Amino acid sequence: MKQITAVIKPFKLDEVREGLAELGVSGLTVTEVKGFGRQKGHTELYRGAEYVVDFLPKIKVEVVVKDEDVDRCIDAILRAAKTGKIGDGKIFVTAIEQVVRIRTGETDDAAI
């Protein structure tokens, strides 16, 4: 099993969720986060004063899938989240050793 973590632009969340749902991904976790990469920050004007916004709002989407579903899920996220502009985000894939569904005690593939 693998955990796919995608950090995306907030307005792309619905498209990413729909793309994963089409593949049969039944659950995901979404977190509002802030950060920066190459995009750095940007300056804004507020009441005549200019200030730097260092951390930009992003959305972190996390899903756990079977090993054989990883590439299809990554492709779906890429298609849905890509704008072609700086700040589109990143996708991280990490190994998951064990999953346990608290309600039933099911483990691993049966639990996701």
Buried (B, 14 or more C-beta within 10 A) or exposed (E): BBBBBBBBBEEBBEBBBEBBEEBEBEEBEBEEEEBBEEBEEEEEEEEEEEEEEEEBEBBBBBBBBEEEBBEBBBEBBBEBBBEEEEBBBEBEBEEEEEBEEEEEEEEBEEBB
